Amino acid sequence: MSQSKFNFTTKTVVAIGIGAALYGLLGSISIPVFTQTALRPAIAILTIFGAMFGPVVGLLSGAIGHIITDLIWGGGTIWWTWVAGSAISGLGMGLVFMKSSFHVNEGRAAKADLWFLGIVGSLAMAIGYGFSSVLDIYLYGEPPVKMFAQFLWATGANVIVHLVLGVPAVAGLISRNRKNSNLTVLK
C-alpha cells in the first residue's frame, strides 16, 4: 500500500495531535546537561512519529509539542527559535518515511533505512539547533559563546536519545509488524 506523503487525512491530523501531546508532556522528563539544555527522552517521540507518519507529522509534532513544553514546563515563555529547531528535527526524522523500501506499519525496512533514519535525524537536529542558536544570538542578543555551547550540548544530548531510544524503538515496531504481517487466511 502506498504511503500518503503530504495529504492531511484524519489519520495525519490525529497523529500530529498525539505526537505533539506526547512530545509536549514528556518534555517534563529531562536530565539537565547545560544552561537551559537537557537530555530529553521525548525526542524519541519525534523519531517514532516522524518515521511512522512522515515529515509533515514530524515537523508539526515537533513545533506544537515544543510550544506545549514551553507553556507548561518553561514558565509560559515560548522560545520560538527553539520551536523552529524542534520542527526541523521532526521534519528530518520523518524523511525516512519517503523511502519506498520503508514502511513501519507493514514491517518493511532495509538496514540502510534505519541507518538513514539515524544519520538524517541526527543531521536534522544539528541543523535545527544550529539555526535556533544563531537566531538566539541575532534576535535575543544571547552571547555567541553561550549559544555555541548550548548548540553542542543540545545536539549531543538529543542525538544520543534519538540513536539510543528512538531508532531502536522504530526498529522494534518494524520487527513486530513484520511478524504480524506473515499471517495467512486458511480456507
N, C-alpha and C positions, 0 to 999 in steps of 0.2 A: 504494500500500500504506500502510495506517495505521501510524503510529509508536506503539509502546507508550510511554506516558508514565511510569508508575511501577512496572511489573512487573519483578521480579527474575528475569530469564531467565539462562540460561547466558551468553549474549552480554553482558548487562549486567554480570554478575559479572566476566567476563574483561576487559571494557572498564575497569571500576574498577581491577582489578589492574594492567593495563598502564598506564593513565593515572597511577595513584599511583606505580608504579615509575619511570616516565619523569620525572614531576614531582619525585619524591624524589631520584633520581640526578642529574638535570640541575641540581638545586639547588646543586651544587658549582660550577657555572659562574656567576660573578657579578662585577659591577663595583661596588665599594663607592661609595656616594654620601653616606652619613651613618652615625652610630653604629648598629651592628647593622642597617644597612639597605643594600640593594644593588639594582642593576639586574639582574634575573634573567630570562634568556631562557626559563626553564622555565614562566613564566606563559603563554606561547603554547600549552603543552600543555593547560592548563586551558581555554583558548579553544577549541581544536580538539576535545578530548574532550567538553566541555560542548555544543558545537554539534552534534557528531555523535551523541551518545548521550543528551543531556538533563540536566536539573538534578540528578537524583539521582547520576548518574555524575560530574558536575562537582563537586558537594558532597563526595562521598566520595573522589574522586581528590585534591581539594584538601586535605582533612583528613588522609588517610592519607599522601599524598605529603609534606605538611609535617612529619608525625611522622618519616618516613624521613629527610628532610633534617636535622631537628634531631638525630636519633640518630647519623647518620653524619658530618655536617659541622659540627654545632653543639655538639660536645663532650659529647653524650649527655644534655643537658638539654632536655626538651620544653617549649616555651613554648606552653602550652595556649591562651592568649589569642590568639596569632598563628595557631595551628592553626584556631581559630574564624574568624579573618579570611580565611584561605585557603579554608575551606569555604564561607563566604558568597560569596566571589569566584567560586568554581567554580559554585555554585548560580546566581548571576546570569548567568554566561556561558552556562549551559545553558537559560535561559528561552526563547531563540530557537527551540529545538527544539520548543516547544509550539505554534508558529505553523503553521497548516495550509498556508501557502504556502511553507514552508521544509522542505527535506529534502536533506541533503548527499549521501547515497548515490544519490539519484535525480537529482542535479544540478538541483534545483529551489530557487530563491530569487529574491525580488524585491530590487531595490536597497534598498528600505525595510527588508528583513530584515537586511541587512548593517549598515545604519545602526543598527537596533535592537540588534544584537549589540555594536556598538562603544559605543553610548551606555549601554545597560543593563549591560554588562560593566564599563564604567568606573565607573558609579554603584555597582555592587555592590562593587567594590574600595574605593571611598571609604567606603561604609557598613561593610564588613568591617574595614578597617584603622582606621576611627574607633572601632568597637566594641572592637577589640584594644587600642588606645591608652588608651581610657577604663578598660578592665579593668586594664591595667598600672598605672594611677595608683591605682585603688582596691584592687586585690589585692596588688600588689607594692610599693606606695609609691613608684613612679617619679615623678620631678619632672614636673609638668604641662607646663612649657615644653619639656623634652626630648621628651616624648611628642607634643606638638603638632608639633614639628619632624620627629620620626620619622614621624608620620602623613603629613605633607605630602610628605616625600621618598619614602616607601614607595609612597604612592598615585601620585604623579607618575611615578616610575620604572616602576612596573608598568603604569600606563595607557599609557605610551609603548610598552612591549613588546607589550601587548595590541593596540594600534592599528597598530603598525608590523610586527609579526611574526604575531600571532595571527589577526586579522581577514583580512589578505591571504592567509594560508595556507588559511583556510576558503573564501575566495572562489576560490582556485586549485583546491581539491578539488571545489567545486561545478562549476566550469568544466570540469574534467577529466571528471567524472562525467556532465555534460550531454552532452559529445561522445560518450562511450561509450554513452549511452542511446538514441542515434539509430540503432542497428543494426536492420536488418530481416532476417527469415528468408526466404530465397529458396526457392521450391518447384519 
